[in-house]
Amino acid sequence: GRLYGLGVLDMKATLAAYVFAYKTLADLGVELDGKLKMAFVADGMGEGASKIGLAFLINKGLRAKAAILGKPGTDKIAIGHRGGYRFVLKVFGEAVNTGRKAWEKGKKGKNAIWQMARVMKALSGFDLPFKPARAFPGRQPVFTFPTKISGGTSINVVPDKCEAWGDVRLMPGNTDLQVRLWIEDRLTGLTDLEWELEDVLFVPSMEIERSDSLVQAMANQAREVLGKQPKLEGCGPWNDAWMLTSKDVPCIAGFGPDGGGEGVEGEWVDLESLKKTTEVYARAIVDFLGEKKKS
């Protein structure tokens, strides 16, 4: 009852469900009152910020009334995803051999790793303003720093450079600029500190209304096919859905087949769940677009 293979859960099984949902409607002779588009893109795992996948199609003019991104899991119809900002902070010092008299007397050398410790202390107690979001009840922005740190070249040399990476999980309305300004404000008060802030990634958070017609179509058909009502709330990991909502295309950020081991050897998808997901897609498409009236 399982199909194994790297990538089979995210997203190969979902792509198959798209195709067979369409094939089912074609075989049944269903004439939809609207156009159905399917997009199969590269680099979907590019941290949700790739410019060569869905973003490329959108920049070429791809538009839609609404969209479904079938990320795995039938327990939730994701009506949003949190955003993220990742950065690297670089702190600079002065290198000198620890055996030199100038270091011993404090006349030369500046330990960049010690300076980074000052930065870490200054950036504790994250208090970025945010508005509670309906798709993320009880959730808030989360600032984690550092998640990785690197510095020094030799055990007997004072390090002249230290780099530390940070990860911020954002709520709807939060931006990378907000976080940068917050960091800069905290570090401005530190004297005798040379530092640089470099962006690594930014993905905005997104959400759509529970009352959206596509959400309701998916929820109704999932309840009929699965015999349960999936939750209507946001998901944790970000994905490509924001690219569509930023162009005023409401996008479901996740509902797909069940499985496990995502992204590792032994990844699998439940075949019965895959069949039911395919049926949900087909029925939701008809529910949302409707059928052409026969003359």
C-alpha positions, 0 to 999 in steps of 0.5 A: 500500500506504499510507493517508495522513492526520493521525492515521491511524496513531495511532489511526484505523487501530487503531480500524478494526482493533478494529471489523473484528476484531469484525466478523470474529468476528460474521460467522463466528458465533463466540460468545465465552465472555465480553464484548468491550468497545470504547472509543473516547474523546476526547483520547487525545493529552492527554499520557496524563493527560486526564480527559475520555477513558478516565478519564471512562469508568473513573470511570463504572464501566468495568471489564474482566478485561484490555485492549488499547491498540493503539498502533502498531508490530508489533515489540513487544507493550508490557507497560508504559510509562514514567511522567513528571513535568513541573514548572516552577520559578519563581525571584524577584528584584528588578527595577531599571533597570540605569542606576540608581545603586542597582543600580550600588552593589549596594543594589537589584536581584536578578537572578532569572536568575542565581538560576536558574543556582544552581538549575540547578547544585543540581539536577545529578547526579540520583540518584532511587532506583529498582528495576530493572523486568523490562519495562525492562531496563537503563533508569533514571529520567531527569531533564532540567532545564531543557528550557525557560527564560523570564525578563526583560522588557527588556534594561535591567531586572534580571529579577525573575522566571525560570521553568524547566521540567523533564521527568522520565522515571519507572520503575515505583514512582517517583512525583511526590512522590519527585521533588518531595522530591528537588528540595526537598531539593537547594534547601533548602541554597541561601540567599537564594533565593525559589522556587516549584515547580509541578506540570505533569503526572504519569503513573505508569509501569506494567508487567504480567507477561510471563506474563499470559494476555492477553500470551501470547495476543497473543504466540502469535497475533502469531507465527502471523500475522506469522511473527515473535515481537514483543518483550515489553517496555515502551515509552518514551512513556506512554499511557492504559494506566496508568489501567486497571492502576491499577484492577487491569485488566492492559493491553497498552500497545501493539501495532498496525499499522506506519507512520510520520510520527506526528503530522505531515503525511504520517502513514501506515499500512501497509495490509498491516500493518493487515490482519494486526494485525486478524487478530491482534486477532481471534485473540487475542480468541478465544484469551483469552476462548474460545468458548462450548460448544455444547450 
